[in-house]
Amino acid sequence: MAKGAVAKQTVFETILKTFEGSFMYNNGKECRIPIEENGDILQIKVTLTAAKDIVDASEGSTSAAPASFPAPKKASVENGIPAQHNTQMVEPTEEEKQNIESLMAALGLN
């Protein structure tokens, strides 16, 4: 299995759950997110690549994520297959809602 494959799958699954109507395309290599802009339907294409070098956000970044974003969790793997977790839906906190609103505004998606 390629380096970062499990982590990328975890990120794609989060994107698919977050954006209604999003779907995988191109043999699972990209995620398409349909969104309306100025009355037109667009698709945002998301592809993921595992970084070769691990860097600190302060090393030359022009726009780091807000400090309130949690560190990413390590993906669980069992026998090379992502582990299935029993998850329970919980409502987002007000802080999480504000983070999403800020992110959408920064991306011009509001």
ROLO-425081 format. One record per residue (C-alpha): x, y, z. Coordinates in pm, 1 decimal, decimal comma. Example, Ala and Ser with C-alpha at 12.3 -4.5 7.8 and 13.67 -1.06 7.14 Angstrom:
BEGIN
<rec <1230,0; -450,0; 780,0>>
<rec <1367,0; -106,0; 714,0>>
//
This chain:
BEGIN
<rec <0,0; 0,0; 0,0>>
<rec <136,6; 344,2; -92,3>>
<rec <257,2; 575,7; 182,2>>
<rec <-28,3; 790,6; 307,0>>
<rec <-300,1; 580,9; 140,5>>
<rec <-487,4; 519,9; 465,1>>
<rec <-457,7; 882,6; 572,6>>
<rec <-580,5; 1004,9; 232,8>>
<rec <-878,0; 768,6; 249,8>>
<rec <-962,9; 905,8; 594,7>>
<rec <-947,5; 1265,1; 466,0>>
<rec <-1159,1; 1181,0; 160,0>>
<rec <-1420,2; 1011,2; 381,6>>
<rec <-1436,9; 1326,1; 596,4>>
<rec <-1482,3; 1544,4; 287,7>>
<rec <-1757,3; 1315,4; 155,4>>
<rec <-1942,9; 1332,1; 488,6>>
<rec <-1898,0; 1710,1; 513,7>>
<rec <-2006,8; 1824,3; 167,5>>
<rec <-2347,3; 1702,7; 52,2>>
<rec <-2341,2; 1563,5; -300,2>>
<rec <-1963,9; 1516,7; -307,1>>
<rec <-1835,6; 1200,3; -472,5>>
<rec <-1519,9; 1016,6; -570,6>>
<rec <-1408,7; 1026,2; -934,4>>
<rec <-1124,9; 908,3; -1158,3>>
<rec <-1092,5; 564,9; -997,4>>
<rec <-1090,5; 713,7; -647,4>>
<rec <-804,0; 954,0; -716,9>>
<rec <-1006,2; 1271,2; -676,9>>
<rec <-1307,9; 1398,0; -490,5>>
<rec <-1557,9; 1627,0; -661,0>>
<rec <-1757,3; 1873,6; -451,3>>
<rec <-2055,1; 2036,7; -626,9>>
<rec <-2116,4; 2393,6; -519,2>>
<rec <-2318,5; 2687,0; -644,8>>
<rec <-2145,7; 3014,9; -727,6>>
<rec <-2327,3; 3313,5; -878,2>>
<rec <-2615,1; 3087,8; -980,7>>
<rec <-2388,7; 2838,5; -1158,4>>
<rec <-2308,0; 2487,1; -1039,9>>
<rec <-1934,0; 2425,9; -1015,9>>
<rec <-1732,1; 2128,8; -902,1>>
<rec <-1432,0; 2171,5; -677,1>>
<rec <-1183,2; 1894,6; -755,3>>
<rec <-976,2; 1775,0; -459,6>>
<rec <-673,0; 1551,5; -494,8>>
<rec <-445,0; 1451,2; -209,4>>
<rec <-74,2; 1381,1; -196,9>>
<rec <120,6; 1266,6; 106,7>>
<rec <394,8; 1520,2; 179,0>>
<rec <749,2; 1393,8; 136,0>>
<rec <886,2; 1619,2; 409,9>>
<rec <717,8; 1702,3; 738,1>>
<rec <738,9; 2076,2; 808,0>>
<rec <620,0; 2308,9; 1080,3>>
<rec <336,7; 2549,1; 992,7>>
<rec <562,9; 2843,2; 1073,0>>
<rec <820,2; 2739,3; 809,2>>
<rec <734,4; 2966,2; 518,6>>
<rec <359,4; 2922,1; 525,7>>
<rec <162,4; 3222,4; 410,0>>
<rec <-164,5; 3113,8; 568,5>>
<rec <-153,8; 2865,6; 854,4>>
<rec <-469,7; 2710,2; 995,5>>
<rec <-607,3; 2877,8; 1306,6>>
<rec <-452,5; 2748,1; 1628,4>>
<rec <-794,8; 2621,2; 1737,2>>
<rec <-791,3; 2344,4; 1474,0>>
<rec <-700,0; 2013,7; 1638,8>>
<rec <-398,0; 1813,7; 1528,9>>
<rec <-485,7; 1534,9; 1284,3>>
<rec <-543,1; 1191,4; 1429,6>>
<rec <-343,4; 893,4; 1311,6>>
<rec <-541,7; 657,7; 1090,7>>
<rec <-595,7; 311,1; 1233,1>>
<rec <-493,0; 18,4; 1016,0>>
<rec <-554,5; -351,0; 1065,1>>
<rec <-385,4; -589,7; 820,1>>
<rec <-338,6; -304,4; 570,0>>
<rec <-708,8; -216,5; 575,6>>
<rec <-844,4; 96,3; 748,1>>
<rec <-1006,7; -6,1; 1076,0>>
<rec <-1380,6; 43,4; 1104,1>>
<rec <-1487,1; 250,5; 1401,8>>
<rec <-1818,7; 268,1; 1573,6>>
<rec <-1903,7; 635,2; 1557,2>>
<rec <-2185,9; 825,7; 1712,6>>
<rec <-2314,6; 1146,7; 1555,9>>
<rec <-2270,4; 1450,2; 1778,4>>
<rec <-2373,2; 1808,3; 1718,8>>
<rec <-2088,5; 2050,4; 1642,9>>
<rec <-1997,2; 2304,3; 1907,7>>
<rec <-2042,5; 2676,3; 1849,3>>
<rec <-1663,0; 2705,8; 1811,7>>
<rec <-1663,8; 2434,9; 1543,7>>
<rec <-1949,2; 2609,1; 1361,7>>
<rec <-1752,6; 2935,9; 1369,2>>
<rec <-1441,7; 2755,4; 1236,4>>
<rec <-1643,0; 2619,5; 942,8>>
<rec <-1796,2; 2959,7; 871,6>>
<rec <-1449,3; 3119,0; 876,9>>
<rec <-1311,6; 2850,7; 646,4>>
<rec <-1600,0; 2884,4; 401,2>>
<rec <-1562,5; 3263,0; 399,5>>
<rec <-1188,9; 3233,8; 338,4>>
<rec <-1258,6; 2998,0; 46,8>>
<rec <-1532,9; 3223,5; -89,0>>
<rec <-1798,2; 2956,1; -35,8>>
<rec <-2052,3; 3158,0; 160,6>>
//
